[in-house]
Structures are given as C-alpha cells and as structure tokens.
Amino acid sequence: MSIVRVFTASSFASIANATRLVNDLGEVRTMWKAALNARRGSTARRALDVLI
C-alpha cells in the first residue's frame, strides 16, 4: 500500500471521527442545557458554551 493511499484513508477516517465528535458534543450540550436550571443569560449558561 502506498503512502498516498494510507494518508488518504487516514484523512477520511479523521474527517468521519471529527464529524461524529461534533455531533456528540452537540447532543451533550443540548442535554446539559435542558438540565441547567439557571436564568437565561446567567454566567452558568455562558460557561456551558465555554465548557463544551
């Protein structure tokens, strides 16, 4: 197997993994946002965006 094919395959695998990670983090943020009992605009809500 040539280095170009290995590099190409690993690049596509990385893209797939990154896409899954972004989707998973979006789901986690949605769950945390629903569970958070802070006022809208509070520091806790702003921190949620920083933490994720």
MOHUPE-V532410 format. One line per field, one symbol per residue. ss: DSSP state (~ for helix, > for strand, _ for the rest). burial: I if it has 24 or more other C-alpha atoms within 12 Angstrom, else O. A space follows every 10 residues. Layout:
ss = ???
burial = ???
//
This chain:
ss = __~~~~~~~~ ~~~~~~~~~~ ~~~~~~~~~~ ~~~~~_____ __~~~~~~~~ ~_
burial = OOOOOOOOOO OOOOOOOOOO OOOOOOOOOO OOOOOOOOOO OOOOOOOIOO OO
//
